[in-house]
Amino acid sequence: MSASLPTAPLHLAALQTEAVPGDVAGNALRAAELISRATRLGARVAVLPELYLSAYDLPTIAGAPETCQIAADAAGHITDARLKPLATAASEGAAVVLFGAAVRRPDGTLTNSVLAAAPTGRITVVYDKQNLWHADEARLFTPGSRGGCVEVDGWRLGIGVCYDMSFPEHARAAAAAGAHAYLCLSAFATGNEHRAAVYLAARALENTVYTVFVNPVAGPADRPANGGSAIYGPDGSTLDRATAPRTATLMAELHPSAIAHVRDFLHMLAEYQTQQPSPAGRRDGAAPAVLSIS
């Protein structure tokens, strides 16, 4: 069943930016600057695109594993020194930072993952992409086994990665587990960004949650991205959108009262939960794992 609504608004920043293929240290440093600016504007949560640390460049990720891949221990903790600027920015800004990376597990598997840098400076894997894009992505990565949510200041934030948003049941599983927002770290190639606008407006409306699309700009020459990042309200309305293919910071204040207002007359989520003895439609049948971050 859904969690109770938060008691206060949450300030969130979606950071649309370029990542240089294979340049983990440089990408971390550039992101830290954007995070610091966003936190000075009041952001408590900052979100970067899919596979941001290496850029969404699958041949480079596969061909230069020592350079592009991030090692995690059995508990999902990250100690890679190249990520220190991100940890410092999160700590100094008292923020939670979510960003994408190719993560190598102790058993040798490689996952397309979302990492969280906490205000303590600790970095942890919080979600592995479940629905891998066919062809090269599915050959390179191992899919995640369950959904993921993080809790920040009473806000439960469901996490998706790009192609996940194409499956309504993925966002629904998060909402049924109490998510108040669904954040999608993405890497839609140029010419395909319009799909995200359709998907995430629908995911917001049908689940009466906020949704966030964070997409990069530029990237590999053979697969550039064109931005189009956006934030949607719990009625599916557009709250903010990047209108140009350049680095941009989208800021939104998420309000519990907005969710409550929409749910007063749109009852789909409550009716779904009444009809389902347990959240359905998940590939593994398990509720998303929830990590509380303070």
C-alpha positions as CSV (number, residue, x, y, z in Angstrom):
1,M,0.0,0.0,0.0
2,S,1.1,3.6,-0.6
3,A,3.1,5.4,2.1
4,S,1.7,8.5,3.8
5,L,2.4,11.8,2.1
6,P,5.5,13.8,3.1
7,T,5.0,16.7,5.4
8,A,7.1,19.3,3.5
9,P,8.0,20.1,-0.1
10,L,11.1,18.7,-1.7
11,H,13.4,20.7,-3.9
12,L,14.7,18.7,-6.8
13,A,17.2,19.5,-9.7
14,A,17.4,17.6,-13.0
15,L,20.9,18.2,-14.4
16,Q,20.9,18.0,-18.2
17,T,24.5,17.9,-19.3
18,E,27.2,16.4,-21.5
19,A,29.4,13.5,-20.4
20,V,32.7,12.8,-22.2
21,P,33.0,9.1,-23.2
22,G,35.4,7.3,-20.9
23,D,36.3,10.3,-18.8
24,V,35.0,9.2,-15.4
25,A,37.1,11.6,-13.4
26,G,36.4,14.6,-15.6
27,N,32.7,13.8,-15.7
28,A,32.5,13.6,-12.0
29,L,34.3,16.9,-11.6
30,R,32.0,18.7,-14.1
31,A,28.9,17.2,-12.4
32,A,30.2,18.4,-9.0
33,E,30.1,22.0,-10.3
34,L,26.5,21.6,-11.5
35,I,25.5,20.0,-8.2
36,S,27.1,22.8,-6.2
37,R,25.2,25.4,-8.2
38,A,21.9,23.5,-7.8
39,T,22.3,23.1,-4.0
40,R,23.0,26.8,-3.7
41,L,19.6,27.3,-5.3
42,G,18.1,25.0,-2.7
43,A,18.1,21.5,-4.3
44,R,18.0,18.7,-1.8
45,V,18.0,16.0,-4.6
46,A,20.0,16.3,-7.8
47,V,19.7,13.8,-10.7
48,L,22.1,13.2,-13.6
49,P,21.6,11.0,-16.8
50,E,22.0,7.3,-17.4
51,L,25.6,6.0,-17.4
52,Y,26.7,9.5,-16.8
53,L,30.1,8.7,-15.4
54,S,31.3,7.1,-18.6
55,A,28.7,8.6,-21.0
56,Y,26.3,6.3,-22.8
57,D,29.0,4.9,-25.1
58,L,28.7,1.1,-25.0
59,P,31.7,0.3,-27.2
60,T,34.0,2.3,-25.0
61,I,32.5,0.8,-21.8
62,A,33.1,-2.7,-23.2
63,G,36.5,-2.0,-24.6
64,A,38.0,0.0,-21.7
65,P,36.7,-1.7,-18.6
66,E,39.5,-0.4,-16.3
67,T,38.7,3.2,-17.4
68,C,34.9,3.1,-17.6
69,Q,33.6,0.6,-15.1
70,I,33.1,1.3,-11.3
71,A,33.7,-1.5,-8.8
72,A,31.2,-2.1,-6.1
73,D,31.6,-4.4,-3.1
74,A,29.0,-7.1,-2.1
75,A,26.9,-4.5,-0.3
76,G,26.9,-2.1,-3.3
77,H,29.3,0.4,-1.7
78,I,31.6,2.4,-3.9
79,T,35.1,3.6,-2.9
80,D,36.5,4.7,-6.3
81,A,38.6,7.8,-5.7
82,R,37.5,9.3,-9.1
83,L,34.1,9.9,-7.6
84,K,35.3,12.1,-4.7
85,P,34.1,15.4,-6.3
86,L,30.6,14.0,-6.4
87,A,30.8,12.8,-2.7
88,T,32.2,16.2,-1.7
89,A,29.4,18.1,-3.6
90,A,26.7,16.0,-1.9
91,S,28.3,16.5,1.5
92,E,28.9,20.2,1.2
93,G,25.4,20.8,-0.3
94,A,23.6,18.4,2.2
95,A,22.1,16.8,-0.9
96,V,21.4,13.4,-2.3
97,V,22.8,13.0,-5.8
98,L,21.7,10.2,-8.2
99,F,23.8,9.4,-11.2
100,G,24.3,6.5,-13.7
101,A,27.3,4.3,-14.0
102,A,28.5,0.9,-15.4
103,V,29.1,-1.1,-12.2
104,R,31.2,-4.2,-11.9
105,R,30.0,-6.6,-9.2
106,P,32.3,-8.9,-7.1
107,D,30.8,-11.9,-9.1
108,G,32.0,-10.3,-12.4
109,T,28.6,-9.2,-13.6
110,L,28.2,-5.7,-15.1
111,T,25.1,-3.7,-14.4
112,N,23.7,-0.4,-15.8
113,S,23.1,1.1,-12.4
114,V,22.0,4.2,-10.5
115,L,24.3,5.3,-7.7
116,A,23.4,7.7,-4.8
117,A,25.9,10.0,-3.1
118,A,24.5,10.8,0.3
119,P,25.2,13.9,2.4
120,T,27.6,11.8,4.5
121,G,29.7,11.4,1.3
122,R,29.0,7.7,1.1
123,I,28.2,6.4,-2.4
124,T,26.0,3.3,-2.9
125,V,24.3,1.5,-5.7
126,V,20.6,1.9,-5.3
127,Y,19.2,0.3,-8.5
128,D,20.2,-1.8,-11.4
129,K,18.3,-1.3,-14.7
130,Q,15.8,-4.1,-15.1
131,N,14.6,-3.5,-18.7
132,L,17.7,-3.4,-20.9
133,W,17.5,-2.0,-24.4
134,H,17.9,-4.8,-26.9
135,A,21.0,-5.4,-29.0
136,D,24.3,-4.1,-27.5
137,E,23.0,-3.0,-24.1
138,A,21.4,-6.4,-23.4
139,R,24.5,-8.2,-24.4
140,L,26.8,-6.0,-22.2
141,F,24.8,-5.8,-19.0
142,T,23.1,-8.1,-16.6
143,P,19.5,-6.9,-15.8
144,G,18.6,-6.0,-12.2
145,S,16.3,-8.3,-10.3
146,R,14.1,-5.8,-8.5
147,G,13.0,-2.2,-8.5
148,G,14.6,0.5,-6.3
149,C,13.4,3.5,-4.3
150,V,15.3,6.0,-2.1
151,E,13.7,7.9,0.8
152,V,14.7,11.5,1.4
153,D,13.0,13.7,3.9
154,G,9.9,11.6,3.9
155,W,9.7,11.5,0.1
156,R,9.9,8.1,-1.5
157,L,11.5,8.3,-4.9
158,G,11.1,5.4,-7.4
159,I,14.0,5.0,-9.8
160,G,14.0,3.9,-13.4
161,V,16.6,4.0,-16.2
162,C,15.6,5.0,-19.7
163,Y,13.9,1.9,-21.3
164,D,12.3,1.1,-17.9
165,M,9.8,3.9,-18.5
166,S,8.4,2.1,-21.5
167,F,6.9,-0.5,-19.2
168,P,3.9,0.9,-17.2
169,E,4.2,-1.8,-14.6
170,H,7.7,-0.6,-13.7
171,A,6.4,2.8,-12.5
172,R,3.3,1.3,-11.1
173,A,5.3,-1.1,-8.9
174,A,7.2,1.9,-7.4
175,A,3.9,3.8,-6.9
176,A,2.3,0.8,-5.3
177,A,5.3,0.6,-2.9
178,G,4.6,4.2,-1.9
179,A,6.7,6.2,-4.3
180,H,5.7,9.9,-4.5
181,A,7.9,10.5,-7.6
182,Y,9.4,8.4,-10.3
183,L,12.9,9.5,-11.5
184,C,14.2,8.2,-14.9
185,L,17.9,8.7,-15.6
186,S,18.0,8.3,-19.4
187,A,20.1,8.5,-22.6
188,F,17.6,8.8,-25.4
189,A,19.3,9.3,-28.7
190,T,18.6,12.3,-30.8
191,G,15.3,12.0,-32.5
192,N,13.7,9.8,-29.8
193,E,13.2,12.2,-27.0
194,H,9.5,12.7,-27.9
195,R,8.9,9.1,-26.6
196,A,9.9,10.1,-23.1
197,A,7.4,13.0,-23.1
198,V,4.6,10.6,-23.9
199,Y,5.8,7.9,-21.4
200,L,6.5,10.0,-18.4
201,A,3.5,12.3,-18.7
202,A,1.4,9.0,-18.7
203,R,3.4,7.5,-15.9
204,A,2.7,10.6,-13.8
205,L,-1.0,10.7,-14.5
206,E,-1.8,7.0,-14.2
207,N,0.1,6.8,-10.9
208,T,-0.6,10.3,-9.6
209,V,3.1,10.9,-8.9
210,Y,5.7,13.4,-10.0
211,T,8.0,12.1,-12.8
212,V,11.4,13.3,-13.9
213,F,13.2,12.7,-17.2
214,V,16.9,13.5,-17.2
215,N,18.6,13.2,-20.6
216,P,22.2,14.2,-21.7
217,V,23.3,16.4,-24.5
218,A,26.1,15.6,-27.1
219,G,28.0,12.4,-26.3
220,P,29.4,9.9,-28.8
221,A,29.5,11.1,-32.4
222,D,27.6,8.0,-33.6
223,R,24.9,8.3,-30.9
224,P,24.4,11.9,-29.8
225,A,21.7,13.0,-27.4
226,N,19.6,16.1,-27.6
227,G,18.4,16.8,-24.1
228,G,14.7,17.4,-23.7
229,S,14.8,16.8,-20.0
230,A,11.5,17.5,-18.2
231,I,9.6,17.3,-14.9
232,Y,5.9,16.4,-14.8
233,G,3.3,17.0,-12.1
234,P,1.1,14.2,-10.6
235,D,-1.7,15.2,-13.1
236,G,0.7,14.7,-16.0
237,S,1.2,18.4,-16.6
238,T,4.6,19.7,-17.6
239,L,6.3,21.7,-14.8
240,D,9.6,22.4,-16.5
241,R,11.3,21.4,-19.7
242,A,14.7,22.0,-21.3
243,T,14.0,23.7,-24.6
244,A,17.5,23.7,-26.0
245,P,20.2,21.0,-26.5
246,R,22.6,22.4,-24.0
247,T,23.6,22.1,-20.4
248,A,20.6,23.1,-18.2
249,T,19.4,22.8,-14.6
250,L,15.7,22.2,-14.2
251,M,14.4,23.0,-10.7
252,A,11.1,21.9,-9.2
253,E,9.5,22.1,-5.8
254,L,7.5,18.9,-5.2
255,H,4.5,19.5,-3.0
256,P,2.6,16.9,-1.0
257,S,-0.5,19.0,-1.4
258,A,-0.3,18.7,-5.2
259,I,-0.3,14.9,-4.9
260,A,-3.2,15.0,-2.4
261,H,-5.2,17.3,-4.6
262,V,-4.9,15.1,-7.7
263,R,-5.6,12.0,-5.7
264,D,-8.8,13.5,-4.3
265,F,-10.4,13.0,-7.8
266,L,-8.2,10.5,-9.6
267,H,-8.4,7.2,-7.7
268,M,-6.6,4.9,-10.0
269,L,-3.7,4.0,-7.7
270,A,-5.9,3.4,-4.7
271,E,-8.3,1.3,-6.7
272,Y,-5.4,-0.7,-8.1
273,Q,-4.1,-1.4,-4.6
274,T,-7.6,-2.4,-3.4
275,Q,-7.9,-4.8,-6.3
276,Q,-4.4,-6.3,-6.0
277,P,-3.5,-8.4,-3.0
278,S,0.1,-7.7,-3.8
279,P,1.7,-5.3,-6.4
280,A,1.4,-7.0,-9.8
281,G,3.3,-6.7,-13.0
282,R,6.8,-6.9,-11.7
283,R,9.1,-9.2,-13.5
284,D,10.3,-10.8,-10.3
285,G,7.2,-10.3,-8.3
286,A,9.1,-8.5,-5.5
287,A,8.5,-5.0,-4.1
288,P,11.2,-2.4,-4.9
289,A,14.0,-2.2,-2.4
290,V,13.9,1.0,-0.4
291,L,17.0,2.8,0.9
292,S,16.5,5.7,3.3
293,I,19.1,8.5,2.8
294,S,19.4,11.4,5.2
